[in-house]
Amino acid sequence: MKRGELAQHSNGLGFTPRDAVRWLAPAQLGRTAVRVVLASVFADFGDKRELEGGFPRYELDLDRLPVPGQPAQPVVRDLGLPGSPAAASRGDPDGQQAGRRNAADQAGTAALWLDFTADLGDGFDSTYTVASLLAEKSLVVEGHELRRGKVLVLGGDEVYPVASPAAYEDRMVGPYRTALPGGRSPGGAGVLLALPGNHDWYDGLTSFIRLFTRQRNIGGWRTIQTRSYFALRLTGGDDAPGWWLVGLDSQLGQYIDEPQLDYFYNTVTARLLPGDAIILCVAAPYWVQGAEDADAFRQVHFFEQDYLRRRFNRRAGTFEATGAAVRLWLTGDLHHYSRYEETAPGPGREDGPAAAADPRRTQLITCGLGGAFLADAQGLPAELTLPAAVQSAASPPPIRAPGNGRRFVLAPGTFPGRAESRRLRGRLANPLSPFWLPVRNPGFGSALGTAHVVAALTLWTVFSAFRGLSFVESLLSLRAGNTGLLALAIIAVPLLLLLLLSTLGTALGLGREPQESGAGFTVSRGGLWQLSALAAGIAVVLLIPWPGNWPPFLTLGLVLAIIYVVGFAAGSEAFAFFILGTPSGEVAAWAMSGQAIEDHKGFLRIRIAADGTLTVYPVAVDRICRDWNLGTTSDGGLRPVPAGGFPPLRLFEPPVTIAREGFPP
């Protein structure tokens, strides 16, 4: 059965399967715009992260989970968690030693598996396909047996289009709870950690905090964080270096708040050992944004520099090196797969494929394919330069200092690649494709058709009034003239203006967004594209030999109907060409969001071996499931299962190996 049929069983499922968001549908576009504006205001005047400083705080530990149950359990008291009376009664006032020993023992005997996905919580078919694959005990992909992660990290944007309790339940919690019911997770619950993305912030983070910081079960996964950020030692201990997992809440690009910095200093910075390696999860690929705006990377660079690579010695009044380093950066936000790898330092560095297997390279990975629409990757820079690391100096060098930085190059496994991106983008303007703009966004073509009718009626009424004639009389009076030349002139004028504007604008550099001049240039181009489509509709009306003996209301009705149809088709096509002709910025991104492409999803499965080596397996799901059968869970609930089994899987690129220690600083 299809998603719509599943929705009829919402009572048994416990949630309502939702269709993918149609981002350019007028109603959806308006609602989202209002929430974005409100969220921006809230970000400036009501940062909820400041309140999280008063939330309970304890050290997260894989071997010391809250008591299973639903809904939330008490946070610390009487659960044997770090800092609890039960832990103190065992002679371990901090409640930390046992967990550290267990982590070290685990690192020495078995591999630890983690999963990472981001940008989920959209249409049911895509989100549930990814959730079901993550829930499988193991997957075999291109000969590699990949075990389900003990830790599942959600890298941001857990719900679309905007956060609300109902949206979370239907688009994220319900699918994930159903994909892995508690009875299907032998060996205890897995750990679930989540970062908020911009869409999670659109209700001020209220729903996110209530969902992910209350130590509750979401099916077989268990939330353990108490804030919108987290830190977890994965391997190693007090006297043995290992791997850390750190998640940073950058809240719509704002400054990192003081309670968050205090949390990380006490939980991570003060405990880092020489040789520790860190997986740092952030809400957006700031390294890509920093290619155009150096300030975009400033906050995460500050955090990496002063809270992970070095710490302040209050007695000496200087910074001292921790000996730790971020070895893997993970993010979503951009709905594609891409990886940047560090080049070897020094004049003899090797940048080609022959050096690609060097495990000392730091990796920057974007994988935002958890369920939301596919985005293209054709605008990614071929290489990046990030600020160099400073170990113990009193202050870091300027972030824009010339010749000061680490160089990263784009790996060849990016999906979709440039050719694939161009092919996928072009479908927006193909009337024969199911991804054509007005087909994929209900109401878009109708809104344009109506706008063209209003504009044509207004213009022709003004034109007729100057001639002292009615609307229909003015139309019929043109039959005696050369309407062909008039129609041609009406079409040619806006097209020539568009060509002139585009040529001059490109020559003057006005097409670059988000500069103010670039925004005005983009709006002007969009207006001329629609004026050209309106001119086409008027030209069609002028070229029709209207009978003079028809009733005026019939002629008027047919004229407006023609304008509407041409506005629907030609206006939509003009808008699609306008989007495809915009080189960058938000408008350019509509070429993919306007298609709401549900196929081509993926996630990362990560293995930390006993010797401390980390391997990333980027799993690709080229075709999602759209046909489902209804099964049952152990507690009598309903559970969709793929009618034809899971789709074939592959890797976006060969596994990426990362050593615990990188190049010397």
C-alpha positions, 0 to 999 in steps of 0.5 A: 500500500502507498503512503496515503493508504497507510495514513488511514491506519494512523490509529494503529501506527500511532502517527500519521504518515505525511507527504514530502513538504512542497516547498514552493507551494504558495500556502507552504511558502507563506507559512514557512516565511512567517515562522522564519521571520519569527525565529530570527527575531527570537534568535536575537532577543530570546536565546533559549540556550541561556536557560539550559545552564539551569538544566541538570548536568551529568557526564554522559556515559554509554554504560550508565543509561537511565532506566528504560521506560516511557515517558521520561524518567527522573533525570538524576536522582536515584538512577545511579547516574553521575552525581547521584546519591546512589553513585555516592553511596558506592564510594564514587562521588562523581559516578564516573570511574566505573563508566570510564573503566567500562569504556576502556575495556570495551575499546580494548576488546571490541569495535564500537559502531556509530550511525550518523544521519541528518535532515530527516523528518520530512516525507514518510517514505524517505524518512522511514526508509532511512530509519528502517535501514538504521534499525537493521541489526546489520547491513551488508554493503559492497561486501562490508558487514556494517553493524547497527550503531550503539550510538545514533547521532541526528545531525540537525533538522529533525523535522520539516518544515517547522518545529511543532509537537505534531510535526515531530510526532508524525515526521520523525518520532513516529517513523523512528519509534516504529522502525525500531520498536523496543523489542527489536533492540536486543542487548538494550537500547541504543543511545540517541543524540541530537543536534538542532538545525535551523528548522528545529529552532523555528519554534524557539527550540521548545519542542526539541528540548521537550523531546530530546532532553528528557531521557526517554525512549524513541522505540529502541533508541534512548535519549540521554542528553540534557541540553541541545548539545552533548559530549560523550567519551566513546573510548579511552579513559582517565589514563588512556586516550581515545575518541570523543563525540561532541555536538555543538549547538550554533543556533542559527549562526549566533555566538556560542552561549556562555552556559554551553561553553562552561558545559564543554569546558568542564565536561570535555576541555578539562579532561582531554588527554594528549592523543585524544581524537574528537568527532565534532558535529555541527549544524551546518558546513561552516567550512563551505560557507567560510569560502565566501564569508570568513566570519561563517567559520569564526565561531566553530574555529574559536571553539575548536581552538580554545576548547579542544586544542588548548585550554586556559591555565588559570594559575599560569595565566596562559593557554596550554595544549591539550594534545587532542585534535578534531579528526572528523567533522560531521554535519548535514544542512546541505542535502547531499554527500560531500567530503573534504580531506586535509592535504599533508603540510609542507612543501612536499605535500601530495594532493592526488589520489595516491595520497588519499588513503593517508589516515592522518588526514582530517576529514570534513563530511557533509551528509544531509540525506536522512529524508529531506529533498535532495540538493545539488552539490555543483556549487562546492569549491574545489578546495578550502583553506581553514585557519591553522591550529595554534597550540599554546600562544596567548591568542590565535592569529587573525582568521583572515591572515594570508598564508595561514591555514590548513588546506582541504580538497574536495574528494571525488565521491561527492553526490550528486556530482556536477553532471548529475546535478545539472541533469536533476536541476533541469527537470524543474523546467521540463513540462513532461517530467513529474518534477515540473515546477507546477506539478510538484508544488500544488497551487503554484501554477494556479497562483501565477495564473491568477496573478497574470489574470489580475495583471492583464485585466488591470493593464487592458482596462487602463489601455481601454480607458485611455481610448475611451472604449470598453474592454471588449470594444478595445480588443475588437478594434485592434482587428483592423490593425496589424495585430501580428506585429503588435503581438510580436512587439509585446513579446519582444520588449520584455525579452530584450529588457531581460537580455539587457539587464542580464548582460549588464548585471553580469558584467557589473557583478550584480548577480552575486547574492546575498549582496543588496545589489544582487538581491535587487538584480535577482528580483528584477530578473524575476519580474521581467521573466514574468512580464515576458510570460504575461506578454505571451498570454496577451499576444495569444489573445491578440492573434485570435480573430474574435467574432464581433457578434459574441456576447461581451461577457463570453468574449471577456470570459474566454480572454481571461481563461486564455490568460490564466492558462498561459499564465499557469504554463508559461508563467511557471516555465518562466519562473523555472528558467528564472531559478535555473538562471540564478547562479547562487543564493537562496533562489538557486537552491529552489531548483532542487527544493522545488522538486522535493526529490525523495530518492537518493538518500543516505547515512554514515555508519562509523566503526571505531576499531580496538586499535583506535582507527575509525572508518566511515562507511557512507551508505547510499540509498538510490531508491527509497521504498514506496510500497508497504505491507502492514506487520505487527509489533510485539505490543500489538501495534502496526509496523510498515515493512517494505513490500519488496524488501529493502532497496539495494545499497551501495557506498558513495565512495570507498570507506574512509579510514581516519587514524586517532592521531593526525599530522603534527601541528 
